[in-house]
Amino acid sequence: MEIDVKELRRFVDAIFEHLERCGRTKITVNKDYYWRVPFAARYDPYNEPSELVLGRLEEHLERLRFSIEADDVVGTDLSCLAMILHAIGDDVAA
């Protein structure tokens, strides 16, 4: 699968514009810790993961803020953002 970054940006912009139109300019996420499947097992549908790793949304948010402030954004910051967006999606859908 190939994904165009410009298309992803359009998706994100459209979703955030929708939230703002609905009056959701701030989102409260009442969860912090979550279970994550390690990378090696995440994309192996033929074997059940044998372990889980504890992740923390607050740490991801702090990491993203630091990356932006230090003007040192790296590709792995996408994983931090993804987990935060996942939690927000769960909250908005509820």
VOLUM-486456 format. One line per field, with one value per atom (N, C-alpha, C): residue in one letter; residue number from 0; atom name; z, y, x. Coordinates in nm, 4 decimals, always signed. Last residue first. Layout:
sepa <- (A,...);
zado <- (NUM,...);
bavex <- (CA,...);
c3 <- (Z,...);
c2 <- (Y,...);
c1 <- (X,...);
# end
This chain:
sepa <- (A,A,A,A,A,A,V,V,V,D,D,D,D,D,D,G,G,G,I,I,I,A,A,A,H,H,H,L,L,L,I,I,I,M,M,M,A,A,A,L,L,L,C,C,C,S,S,S,L,L,L,D,D,D,T,T,T,G,G,G,V,V,V,V,V,V,D,D,D,D,D,D,A,A,A,E,E,E,I,I,I,S,S,S,F,F,F,R,R,R,L,L,L,R,R,R,E,E,E,L,L,L,H,H,H,E,E,E,E,E,E,L,L,L,R,R,R,G,G,G,L,L,L,V,V,V,L,L,L,E,E,E,S,S,S,P,P,P,E,E,E,N,N,N,Y,Y,Y,P,P,P,D,D,D,Y,Y,Y,R,R,R,A,A,A,A,A,A,F,F,F,P,P,P,V,V,V,R,R,R,W,W,W,Y,Y,Y,Y,Y,Y,D,D,D,K,K,K,N,N,N,V,V,V,T,T,T,I,I,I,K,K,K,T,T,T,R,R,R,G,G,G,C,C,C,R,R,R,E,E,E,L,L,L,H,H,H,E,E,E,F,F,F,I,I,I,A,A,A,D,D,D,V,V,V,F,F,F,R,R,R,R,R,R,L,L,L,E,E,E,K,K,K,V,V,V,D,D,D,I,I,I,E,E,E,M,M,M);
zado <- (93,93,93,92,92,92,91,91,91,90,90,90,89,89,89,88,88,88,87,87,87,86,86,86,85,85,85,84,84,84,83,83,83,82,82,82,81,81,81,80,80,80,79,79,79,78,78,78,77,77,77,76,76,76,75,75,75,74,74,74,73,73,73,72,72,72,71,71,71,70,70,70,69,69,69,68,68,68,67,67,67,66,66,66,65,65,65,64,64,64,63,63,63,62,62,62,61,61,61,60,60,60,59,59,59,58,58,58,57,57,57,56,56,56,55,55,55,54,54,54,53,53,53,52,52,52,51,51,51,50,50,50,49,49,49,48,48,48,47,47,47,46,46,46,45,45,45,44,44,44,43,43,43,42,42,42,41,41,41,40,40,40,39,39,39,38,38,38,37,37,37,36,36,36,35,35,35,34,34,34,33,33,33,32,32,32,31,31,31,30,30,30,29,29,29,28,28,28,27,27,27,26,26,26,25,25,25,24,24,24,23,23,23,22,22,22,21,21,21,20,20,20,19,19,19,18,18,18,17,17,17,16,16,16,15,15,15,14,14,14,13,13,13,12,12,12,11,11,11,10,10,10,9,9,9,8,8,8,7,7,7,6,6,6,5,5,5,4,4,4,3,3,3,2,2,2,1,1,1,0,0,0);
bavex <- (N,CA,C,N,CA,C,N,CA,C,N,CA,C,N,CA,C,N,CA,C,N,CA,C,N,CA,C,N,CA,C,N,CA,C,N,CA,C,N,CA,C,N,CA,C,N,CA,C,N,CA,C,N,CA,C,N,CA,C,N,CA,C,N,CA,C,N,CA,C,N,CA,C,N,CA,C,N,CA,C,N,CA,C,N,CA,C,N,CA,C,N,CA,C,N,CA,C,N,CA,C,N,CA,C,N,CA,C,N,CA,C,N,CA,C,N,CA,C,N,CA,C,N,CA,C,N,CA,C,N,CA,C,N,CA,C,N,CA,C,N,CA,C,N,CA,C,N,CA,C,N,CA,C,N,CA,C,N,CA,C,N,CA,C,N,CA,C,N,CA,C,N,CA,C,N,CA,C,N,CA,C,N,CA,C,N,CA,C,N,CA,C,N,CA,C,N,CA,C,N,CA,C,N,CA,C,N,CA,C,N,CA,C,N,CA,C,N,CA,C,N,CA,C,N,CA,C,N,CA,C,N,CA,C,N,CA,C,N,CA,C,N,CA,C,N,CA,C,N,CA,C,N,CA,C,N,CA,C,N,CA,C,N,CA,C,N,CA,C,N,CA,C,N,CA,C,N,CA,C,N,CA,C,N,CA,C,N,CA,C,N,CA,C,N,CA,C,N,CA,C,N,CA,C,N,CA,C,N,CA,C,N,CA,C,N,CA,C,N,CA,C,N,CA,C,N,CA,C);
c3 <- (+2.1474,+2.2606,+2.2846,+1.9569,+1.9116,+2.0226,+2.1091,+2.0246,+1.9806,+2.2303,+2.3115,+2.2291,+2.0144,+2.1043,+2.1855,+1.9133,+1.8328,+1.9184,+2.1237,+2.0932,+2.0117,+2.0995,+2.2233,+2.2009,+1.8420,+1.8685,+1.9938,+1.8840,+1.7965,+1.8168,+2.0467,+2.0996,+2.0161,+1.8671,+1.9894,+2.0524,+1.6678,+1.6361,+1.7616,+1.7979,+1.7538,+1.7271,+1.8284,+1.9456,+1.9095,+1.5613,+1.6502,+1.7755,+1.4661,+1.4132,+1.5041,+1.5667,+1.6370,+1.5867,+1.3884,+1.4954,+1.5801,+1.2247,+1.1783,+1.2873,+1.4228,+1.3512,+1.3169,+1.4914,+1.4652,+1.3826,+1.6206,+1.5964,+1.5787,+1.7473,+1.6007,+1.5572,+2.0085,+1.9737,+1.8226,+1.9990,+2.0575,+2.0182,+1.8816,+1.8139,+1.8660,+2.0761,+1.9370,+1.8620,+2.3011,+2.3013,+2.1584,+2.2149,+2.2495,+2.2463,+2.1862,+2.0702,+2.0967,+2.4549,+2.3499,+2.2272,+2.5773,+2.6169,+2.5102,+2.4495,+2.4326,+2.4683,+2.5445,+2.4010,+2.3750,+2.8169,+2.7696,+2.6201,+2.8123,+2.8603,+2.8150,+2.7299,+2.6416,+2.6825,+2.7586,+2.8340,+2.7415,+2.7564,+2.7006,+2.7800,+2.8233,+2.8774,+2.8165,+2.6018,+2.6592,+2.7079,+2.6013,+2.5838,+2.6519,+2.4339,+2.5385,+2.5001,+2.2294,+2.3567,+2.4690,+1.9803,+2.0552,+2.1913,+1.7698,+1.8749,+1.9526,+1.4293,+1.5637,+1.6645,+1.1988,+1.2088,+1.3465,+1.1731,+1.2079,+1.2278,+1.2530,+1.2289,+1.2669,+1.3327,+1.1942,+1.1548,+1.6035,+1.5631,+1.4240,+1.6692,+1.6708,+1.6127,+1.6497,+1.5772,+1.5682,+1.8268,+1.6821,+1.6063,+2.0949,+2.0400,+1.8870,+2.1632,+2.1145,+2.0572,+2.4542,+2.3154,+2.2828,+2.6754,+2.6348,+2.4868,+2.8510,+2.7584,+2.7267,+3.0599,+3.0301,+2.9365,+3.0396,+3.0218,+2.9797,+2.9907,+3.0038,+2.9820,+2.9255,+3.0663,+3.0900,+2.7357,+2.7316,+2.8756,+2.6079,+2.7319,+2.7144,+2.3650,+2.3902,+2.5180,+2.2260,+2.3216,+2.3499,+2.0400,+2.0225,+2.1221,+1.9248,+2.0014,+1.9768,+1.7671,+1.8943,+1.9801,+1.5202,+1.6228,+1.7610,+1.3931,+1.3569,+1.4598,+1.5075,+1.5404,+1.5066,+1.3847,+1.5307,+1.5714,+1.1143,+1.1590,+1.3105,+1.1232,+1.0885,+1.1320,+1.1759,+1.2766,+1.2483,+0.9336,+1.0624,+1.1692,+0.7419,+0.7355,+0.8693,+0.8217,+0.8203,+0.8227,+0.7818,+0.9150,+0.9229,+0.5017,+0.5972,+0.7343,+0.4053,+0.3785,+0.4750,+0.4902,+0.5439,+0.5218,+0.3281,+0.4736,+0.5378,+0.0821,+0.1076,+0.2580,+0.1141,+0.0930,+0.1194,+0.1305,+0.2483,+0.2338,+0.0043,-0.0291,+0.0946,+0.0397,+0.0922,+0.0630,-0.0841,-0.0892,-0.0483,+0.0000,+0.0000,+0.0000);
c2 <- (+0.7602,+0.7111,+0.7965,+0.8900,+0.7896,+0.7437,+1.0450,+1.1128,+1.0148,+0.8451,+0.9380,+1.0015,+0.7219,+0.6412,+0.7308,+0.9449,+0.8794,+0.7938,+0.9850,+1.0885,+1.0281,+0.7495,+0.7762,+0.8807,+0.7955,+0.6761,+0.6983,+1.0227,+1.0307,+0.9106,+0.9082,+1.0159,+1.0271,+0.7279,+0.6775,+0.7823,+0.9027,+0.8007,+0.7509,+1.0486,+1.1165,+1.0155,+0.8425,+0.9135,+0.9796,+0.7813,+0.6789,+0.7418,+1.0174,+0.9736,+0.8685,+1.0284,+1.1077,+1.0727,+0.9003,+0.8179,+0.8961,+1.1097,+1.0210,+0.9397,+1.4089,+1.2915,+1.2006,+1.7451,+1.6445,+1.5320,+1.9615,+1.8353,+1.7223,+2.2043,+2.1986,+2.0739,+2.2045,+2.1912,+2.1924,+2.2135,+2.3258,+2.3231,+1.9599,+2.0835,+2.2016,+1.7865,+1.7799,+1.9086,+1.8560,+1.8764,+1.8790,+1.7732,+1.9145,+1.9457,+1.4971,+1.5783,+1.7266,+1.4268,+1.4035,+1.4903,+1.4873,+1.5593,+1.5457,+1.2943,+1.4372,+1.5220,+1.0596,+1.0877,+1.2359,+1.0828,+1.0820,+1.1125,+1.0610,+1.1850,+1.1939,+0.7942,+0.9046,+1.0352,+0.5223,+0.6333,+0.7522,+0.1580,+0.2892,+0.3971,-0.1567,-0.0473,+0.0843,-0.4248,-0.3214,-0.2100,-0.7776,-0.6430,-0.5473,-1.0890,-0.9891,-0.8582,-1.2513,-1.3165,-1.2162,-1.2355,-1.1697,-1.2365,-1.5135,-1.4290,-1.3655,-1.5204,-1.5582,-1.4603,-1.4139,-1.5596,-1.6101,-1.1424,-1.1928,-1.3440,-0.9318,-1.0751,-1.1405,-0.6712,-0.6970,-0.8434,-0.6861,-0.6077,-0.6432,-0.8028,-0.8868,-0.8158,-0.5964,-0.7215,-0.8085,-0.3954,-0.3781,-0.5096,-0.5069,-0.4718,-0.4775,-0.3607,-0.4823,-0.4408,-0.1825,-0.1789,-0.3125,-0.0430,-0.1601,-0.1514,+0.2711,+0.1806,+0.0633,+0.5575,+0.4340,+0.3455,+0.7547,+0.7858,+0.6605,+0.9064,+0.7873,+0.8282,+1.1139,+1.0737,+0.9464,+1.3802,+1.2356,+1.1925,+1.6415,+1.5842,+1.4330,+1.8733,+1.7377,+1.6878,+2.1740,+2.1065,+1.9708,+2.2276,+2.2928,+2.2407,+2.1294,+2.0537,+2.1137,+2.2310,+2.2965,+2.2250,+2.1295,+2.0708,+2.1308,+2.2553,+2.2938,+2.2423,+2.1079,+2.2489,+2.2986,+1.8558,+1.8691,+2.0141,+1.9303,+1.8776,+1.8934,+1.9993,+2.1020,+2.0585,+1.7470,+1.8518,+1.9669,+1.6165,+1.5655,+1.6739,+1.7698,+1.7560,+1.7097,+1.7351,+1.8681,+1.8587,+1.4566,+1.5150,+1.6520,+1.4378,+1.3631,+1.4295,+1.6021,+1.6376,+1.5652,+1.4545,+1.5890,+1.6332,+1.2281,+1.2161,+1.3512,+1.3497,+1.2937,+1.2774,+1.4146,+1.5226,+1.4737,+1.1594,+1.2462,+1.3607,+0.8721,+1.0052,+1.0957,+0.5416,+0.6489,+0.7827,+0.2167,+0.3434,+0.4549,-0.1168,+0.0000,+0.1229);
c1 <- (-1.7198,-1.8005,-1.9228,-1.5750,-1.6714,-1.7643,-1.4062,-1.5049,-1.6131,-1.2469,-1.3253,-1.4376,-1.1226,-1.2051,-1.2980,-0.9839,-1.0869,-1.1798,-0.8048,-0.9044,-1.0187,-0.6541,-0.7277,-0.8363,-0.5477,-0.6281,-0.7145,-0.3964,-0.5131,-0.6053,-0.1990,-0.2835,-0.4107,-0.0873,-0.1495,-0.2405,+0.0092,-0.0906,-0.1613,+0.2071,+0.0856,-0.0258,+0.3951,+0.3412,+0.2087,+0.4429,+0.3887,+0.3287,+0.5557,+0.4257,+0.3621,+0.8053,+0.7038,+0.5642,+0.9636,+0.9060,+0.8053,+1.0591,+0.9537,+0.8878,+1.1031,+1.1541,+1.0366,+1.1724,+1.0702,+1.1312,+1.3031,+1.3713,+1.2690,+1.2566,+1.2618,+1.3382,+1.2019,+1.3436,+1.3649,+0.9235,+0.9972,+1.1449,+0.8710,+0.8309,+0.9129,+0.9750,+1.0220,+0.9916,+0.8213,+0.9659,+1.0199,+0.5674,+0.5914,+0.7405,+0.6155,+0.5795,+0.6032,+0.6702,+0.7705,+0.7430,+0.4260,+0.5474,+0.6554,+0.2666,+0.2368,+0.3588,+0.3849,+0.3829,+0.3593,+0.3347,+0.4737,+0.4812,+0.0555,+0.1176,+0.2625,+0.0165,-0.0190,+0.0477,+0.2234,+0.1645,+0.1416,+0.2196,+0.2503,+0.1799,+0.3426,+0.2628,+0.3103,+0.3186,+0.4040,+0.3126,+0.2701,+0.2184,+0.3146,+0.3397,+0.3616,+0.2942,+0.2789,+0.3092,+0.3326,+0.0257,+0.1344,+0.1539,-0.0258,-0.0802,+0.0351,+0.0464,+0.0887,+0.0315,-0.0485,-0.0477,-0.0060,-0.0184,-0.1513,-0.1572,+0.1985,+0.2102,+0.0771,+0.2263,+0.1880,+0.2088,+0.3050,+0.1880,+0.1371,+0.5422,+0.4221,+0.3002,+0.7274,+0.7534,+0.6281,+0.6208,+0.6240,+0.6369,+0.4066,+0.5381,+0.5383,+0.0962,+0.1616,+0.2973,+0.0082,+0.0559,+0.1218,-0.2250,-0.1478,-0.1153,-0.1909,-0.2588,-0.1659,-0.2496,-0.1765,-0.2590,-0.4618,-0.3205,-0.2435,-0.7813,-0.6981,-0.5531,-0.9396,-0.9350,-0.8557,-0.8900,-0.8690,-0.8473,-1.0679,-1.0175,-1.0081,-1.0041,-1.0509,-0.9856,-1.1164,-1.0280,-1.0894,-1.3028,-1.1735,-1.0704,-1.5677,-1.4676,-1.3300,-1.7684,-1.7390,-1.6374,-1.7951,-1.8821,-1.8560,-1.5897,-1.7271,-1.8272,-1.3778,-1.3936,-1.5345,-1.4186,-1.4241,-1.4479,-1.3786,-1.5070,-1.5222,-1.1091,-1.2081,-1.3473,-1.0025,-0.9919,-1.0871,-1.0720,-1.1199,-1.1143,-0.9370,-1.0827,-1.1400,-0.6670,-0.7283,-0.8805,-0.6425,-0.6255,-0.6915,-0.6842,-0.7659,-0.7631,-0.4784,-0.6185,-0.7121,-0.2571,-0.2774,-0.4219,-0.2903,-0.3001,-0.3272,-0.2368,-0.3692,-0.3913,+0.0297,-0.0674,-0.2093,+0.1410,+0.1446,+0.0446,-0.0083,+0.0410,+0.0318,+0.0835,-0.0008,+0.0658,+0.0572,+0.1306,+0.0357,+0.0853,+0.0000,+0.0898);
# end
